[in-house]
Amino acid sequence: MMVHKAMSRLKPEYRQVLWLCFFEGFSNEEIAQIMGKTKRQVENLVYRSKRSLKILLDKEGFRYEELS
């Protein structure tokens, strides 16, 4: 729930690229076609979107699960 709440506070373009990448499973090439961008622009968007999402989650006190 916290992830979806934080995602709703992202810029629409950030929210879209994260949704397509992580929830729909599209490749960067496919996302580039859908969004009308280059693959490099999508790579940059994914990076910036993930960073923004992490900042929002940290502010809300989200606890990350440790992977073993």
ROBA-491011 format. One record per residue: residue in three letters; x, y negated, z of N, C-alpha, C in turn. Coordinates in steps of 0.2 Angstrom, whole numbers, plus 5000, padded with zeros to 4 digits. Example, Ala and Ser with C-alpha at 12.3 -4.5 7.8 and 13.67 -1.06 7.14 Angstrom:
2
ALA506650285039506250225039506650165039
SER506450115035506850055036506450005039
This chain:
68
MET500450065000500050005000500449945000
MET501049945004501449885004501749864998
VAL501949924994502249914987501749874983
HIS501149904982500649874978500449804980
LYS500449784986500349724989500849674987
ALA501449694988502049654986502049644978
MET501949694974501949694967501449644965
SER500849634968500349584966500549514967
ARG501149504971501349434972501949424967
LEU502149464963502649454958502349414952
LYS502849384948502649354942502349414938
PRO501849394934501449444930501949484925
GLU502449454922502949484918503349534922
TYR503549524928503849564932503449624934
ARG502849614936502349664938502249714932
GLN502149684926502049724920502649774919
VAL503249744919503849784917503949844922
LEU503849824929503849874934503349934933
TRP502749914932502149954931502350004925
LEU502549974919502650014913503250064914
CYS503750044918504350084919504250134924
PHE503950114930503950164936503350204936
PHE502750174934502150204935501850244929
GLU502050214923501850244917502350284914
GLY503050274916503550314914503850294907
PHE503650234904503950224898504650204898
SER505050214892505750204892505850124890
ASN506450104891506550034890506350014883
GLU506550054878506350044871505650034870
GLU505250084873504550084872504250014876
ILE504450004881504249934885504449874881
ALA504949874877505149824873504649814867
GLN504449864864503949864859503249844862
ILE503049864868502449844871502449774872
MET502949744875503049674878503249624872
GLY503449654867503749614861504349574863
LYS504849614866505449594868506049644866
THR506649624867507149664865507349714871
LYS507649764869507849814874508249774880
ARG508749734878509149694883508749654887
GLN508249624884507749574888507349624893
VAL507149674891506849724896507249744902
GLU507949764900508449784905508449724910
ASN508549664908508649604912507949604917
LEU507449604913506749604917506749654923
VAL506849714921506849764926507349754932
TYR507949734930508349714936508149654940
ARG507849604937507649544941506949564945
SER506549604942505949624945506049664951
LYS506549714950506649754956506949714962
ARG507449664960507749624965507149584969
SER506749554965506149514968505749554972
LEU505549614970505149664974505449684980
LYS506149694980506449714986506449654991
ILE506549594989506549534993505849524996
LEU505349534993504649534996504549585001
LEU504749644999504649705004505049695010
ASP505649665010506149655015505749605020
LYS505549545017505149495021504549525025
GLU504249575022503649605025503849655030
GLY504449675031504649725036504649795033
PHE504649805027504549875024505149915026
ARG505049975028505550025030505650075024
TYR506350075022506450125017506650195020
GLU506350245016506550315018507250325016
GLU507550365021508250385019508250455015
LEU508650455010508650515006509150565008
SER509050625009509550675012509850715006
